[in-house]
Amino acid sequence: MLFLIELLDSVRSFIATGGDVLYIVAFALFLMWLLMIERYWFLGGVYPKIRDGIIGNWDARADTTSWYAHRIREQWISEATELLERNLITIKTLVAMCPLIGLLGTVTGMIGVFETMAQQGTGNPRLMAAGISQATIPTMAGMVAALSGVFFSSRLEAKIKLAKAKLVDSLPHH
Amino acid sequence: MKNVINFVLAAAVATATLATTAQANDLDALLKDVKANRISQASIDKKREAEFLSERADKQALLNKAKAQLKAEQDRNKRLTKEYADNEITLAQKEQELDNAKGTLGEMFGVSRSAAADAYGMISASIVSAQYPNRGEELNRMANATEIPALEDLEELWIALQTEMTESGKVEAFDVEVVNLDGVKSTENVTRIGNFNLVYNQGYLTYNDELGQVQPLAKQPAGYISGTASGFSGESSGYHALYVDPSRGAILALETRKRTIMEFYHQGKEVGYLITVLLVIGLLIFLERMLVLSSMSAKIKAQTKDLSNPNENNPLGRLLAVYQENKSADAETLELKLDEAILRETPKVERGINLIKMFAAIAPLMGLLGTVIGMILTFQTITLYGTGDPKLMAGNISLALVTTALGLIAALPLILVHSIVAGKAKSVLHKLDEQSAGLIAAIAEKESK
């Protein structure tokens, strides 16, 4: 419990030095991981049942070679693909957005630095330090957030591609 | 001719003779005059000489008198100098006597004077003086006094300090004249929090000790801060949260120099406004697309459940209608017809989506443009005024940074909404492109059975 309180405290001081932009980074990171966990859960828990249902239906069909059968097969694959690829584009967008949010933090931090310079002059570098830490920390946080997403989102994409290919292979023309 | 000349000559000779006779008479008279005058001149000179001689005697008497006066004054000077020197000695003796008589009281004089001066500085600048004006005059007199303070004066100092101390611990409401920023005076109900802050129903006030006036801040701090102040003065009982400036106004004075978000926004100037326009148009397209695509997919979903009655109000219905019209055609012709119909539907689904993407790409570029313009202006300032004063450069630098920030702020939501709309459009297109044929095939199969 004490460990958690210490952790919360360090997070709080981190956000205090990094500025409000960190909240946006945190929101993007949270959304990204929420969507990714949902995808992993779907791939591991929900999708196999859907896949087995489709394969069962296909195997039960008498006609699997006519034009109609081809179109129906395409429809089923397309429906399954749509389920598999849901939110994938949003996940990839969020990964791409994280460094941009970090950049936004850099710019707002620099605005803070120049605001201090305009008011107090350049005499005291300590006054500018707050703005500088607000410029650098969100950049770092954005990078870290993007990096944490890059690996898993590309893994996810590969997995989905594989699942789709396997489904296509499991619906043979008898 | 000769006659004429002779005549003229004769005339000239005659005239000269006449003139000589007249002049001779005049000269005689003049000689007589001069002689007469010489006699009278001599008599006048004699008279003047006599006058001068008599005056010389008078002046001598005056000189003697003045010399006597000088002597008298010199004597007086000598006497007074001696008297002055004697007095100096007496004064020194008396001062010595006074010092001896004062003893340790002299030290108290200095202490009370400096204490009075300190208290005067503190009390006249304190906001308690807004409630109880003119407290400083007595102290000021004491601080500048040249004599030992009387007991009443010391008591006055004591009371002034005690009042300040007691009042600094109180929260009190009172009516006072407030001089607004436009110079108009109005009486307001003001709440004093110790000796830290003055608040009224529109925010924080400052006390100008030079003019003895209560004035509103030149600019109230951010809304969430001044809001507590105006809320506080409206309450009459209980506990209330309030932002208090423990530095007695210094932090509030700094706050007035802070720029608000709107001021920052307007520093982006034309580039910033253009970026805003891009963001607004992009979001409007997003809204329009969301409405159209949502209703489209809802209608397609409804149509999927009722395949036998194609409804012309949705793309899937129109595709089904194409099938109904070409039921008798062979599979290949039907596919061609369906492809044609899908090609007709695609632009309606995809319209505007690339525009959002383009805006999302343009917004940071516009920010970059603003940055470059700002830097150009900065360097122009440097060329004109040198780098001595960073404050001169700060305005243009903030143009550069604010536009960059605005570009990013506009781009981030546009990228996000583009991905949402693109996902939605892709799903609708999948339905039309890949799944409609399957649906039609299923119907055909059912009907052929």
Interface residues (C-beta under 8 A of the other chain):
Chain A: I24 D63 W67 Y68 A69 H70 R71 I72 R73 E74 Q75 W76 I77 S78 E79 T81 E82 R86 N87 I89 T90 K92 T93 L94 A96 M97 L100 I101 L103 L104 V107 T108 M110 I111 F114 E115 M117 A118 Q119 G121 T122
Chain B: L254 R257 K258 R259 F264 A331 E332 E335 P390 K391 A394 G395 I397 S398 L401 V402 T404 A405 L408 I409 A411 L412 I415 L416 H418 S419 I420 A422 G423 K426 S427 H430 E434 Q435 A437 G438 L439 I440 A441 A442 A444 E445
